[in-house]
Amino acid sequence: VAAEPTPDDLQAFYNENAELFTAPEYRTFDLLVLRNEDFSEGLEAPEDEMRRLYEIGKDRLYATPERRTLYQLTYETEAEAQAAAADLNQGKPFENLAVAKGMTLEAATFVDARKRDILDPAVADAAFAEGLEAGAVIEPVRSLFGWTVAQVVDITPGESRSFEEVRAELEQSFIENDVRSRMQNTLDEIEEVRDTGAALADAAAETGLEVETVGPIDRLSFAPGGAIVPGVPGEAIAEAFVLSEGDQSEARRLSSGDGYFFVALREIRPRALKPYDEVEDEVQRRWRDRERRERIAKTVASIREAVAGGKTFDEVAAEFDRAPIELAIDRSFQNDIID
């Protein structure tokens, strides 16, 4: 039978389990968040500037160079090279030439090479000459190390994206640069004012911004009473809990990467035991939970003792007006009692 707690029982439980009824540390702070989107209003990318940027980066950013796969061998004399080229023009496989020089075909192959990947300028010019097709034999070229013979295996044409194709990228890049510039200017202005000893709120006001006062709030974003405080970046809360009262943080980057935040700590409310009258219902609920667990544990212990003393399950169950439950189970069996 469940017991009913007396006022003294509840007060004693409250005193003995103070940790259960202790409020966490709360902090109140000023918060200034600067996001990229706050600095993008009214920004446009001028056509002439985008075209200028396109021309500057066209070859480096918007063009894919042609690539060629080549077979290549170098001979000491022009005569040897001419003979090798003649063999190739008559249909002799390049692999045969490589083997004759003690090499594998793989060792003589340059796969998907760009023109700039070929170290010898003369060979590069010959191998990437216009008009060549797959299978074409490149006649002997006087190279840095002798006479080079090559054969084109495959050609992957280069590509160049037009201004219209990359307009959206250019516009986005231009605006992002302007946003970063505006953001940095604002950060610099705030720091200049704070360097005079001004509070964060005053420095924000000087730049036309306004701080938000957050709190009291605990480390997990909860306010007193258990409601979540919405819209506060977790990294800002973490920063507030490492500052001392009256301290201000430097500009910190948001973990999302889309801006910065500042924190100025106003007040620390230390951990404190909640008054009994505020938690009386919780005290009573927890007391009843404990009392129930103790009764269950006591009953289980008495059943084990009775069975160990020789009573059957039927006899023990009868004392509690119950009957044993018989179950046929296998390894896959699960329920709330047997897991």
C-alpha positions, 0 to 999 in steps of 0.5 A: 500500500502506498504511503502518504507523505507528511509535511515533515517527510517532504521537507526532509526529502527536499533537504536531503536531495538539494541537488535535484532542486537547485537551479543552474547558473544563469547569465544575462548578456548583450548580444550583437550578431552581424550576418552577411545578409544584413549587408547585402541590401541594395548591392548590385554588380555593374555590368562593366565591372563584371566584364572586366573581371571575366576578362581577367580570369577568363583563361585561369578560371573559365577555360579548360585547356585541351588535353592529349594522350601521347606516346613519346620516345627520344633517340640519340640521333636524328637518323634513329628518330627518322627510322622510328617515325617511318615505322609508325607511318607504315603502321608499326605499333608504338609498343614495338618501338618502346620494347626495342628501347627496353621500355614498356608502352606505359612508360612511354605514355603521357596520359591527359597531358596539357601543353604546359605539362610537357617540359620541352617547349619544342615537343609541346608545340609539335604535339599540340599543333593544330590539325592533328588527329588521334593516330597522327605521327609527330615527326622527329623534333630536336628536343632537350635530350635528343630527337623525340618522336611522338604519336597522338593517342587521344584528344580531349578538346578544351572548353571556354565558358562565355561571359553569359554562362558565368554571369551569375557566378561573377555577380555572386562573387562581386556581391559577396566581396562587397558584403565582406567589405561592408562587414569588415568596415562595420567591425572596424567601426565597432572596435574603434568605438570600443577602444575608447572604453565604450560599452558594446551597446554604445559602440553598436549605436554609433554604427546604427545598430542595436544590441539584444539583451539575452537572459537570464539563460542557462548553458543549454538555452533554457530560461528560468521555468524551463522555456527555451530562449529561441534565436540565440546562437549556441556559440554566443551562449558558450562565449557568455559563460566564459566571461566575467561580469562586465567583460566583452568578447572580441568579434567571434565568427559564427559557426555557420560562417555567415557572420560575426557576433559580440557578447557583453556580459551583464549579470551572473546568477549563480546556482541556487537552491529553489525555494521549497514553495516553488518546487513543492509539487516536484518534491512530492512527485519525486518522494512518491517515485522513490517510495514506490521504487522502495516498495517494489524492491522490498516486494521483489526481495521478499519473493526471492527470499520465499522461493529460496526458502522452498516455496513454489512460484504458485504459493508465493504468487497466491500471497499477492493474489496473483498467478504465475505467467507461463511463456514459451520464448526463443532468442528473438522474444521481447516484451516490457518485462523480459528483454 
